Amino acid sequence: KRRSQVWKLSAPSFSRCKQCGELKLAHRVCGNCGYYNDKVVIAKEA
């Protein structure tokens, strides 16, 4: 009996960053601008 249907991986959910508009993983800091939930978490230099 094959159990290949049990071991499916789910696709990651992406959302747009409110500050820069880049795609980012949901509930993660934006790698482009460093914002999360309208707050600067990682200070990026321009």
N, C-alpha and C positions, 0 to 999 in steps of 0.2 A: 504494500500500500504506500503510495506516495504522499508525503506531507508537505509538498512544496507550497501549498496554499497557506500553510500556517506561518511560514517564515518570510512573509512579505515585509518590505520596508516601506514606511510611509514617507511621502515626499515632504521636505521641510516647508513650513509656511513662511512666506515672505510678506513684508509690508513696506510701505514707503516711509521714509524719514520725513517728519514734519518740517525740519529745518532746511535740508538740502534736496530732498526728493529722491535720494538714492534708495535702491532696494536693500533691505537689511533683514536679518532673521528676526522674527517676532520675539519680543521681550529681551532684546539684546541692545547693547550700545552700538550706535551707528559707527562703522569703521571709517567713514569719510569725514564726518564733522565732529564726532565725539559726544553727541547729544543722546540723552535717554530721558524720556518723559519730560521734555521741555527744560531740562537742566543740563549744564555742561558737566560731564563726568570725566572726560579725558580732554585736557587742554591741547588743542592742535595748533601748531604754528602755521601761519599763512605763507 
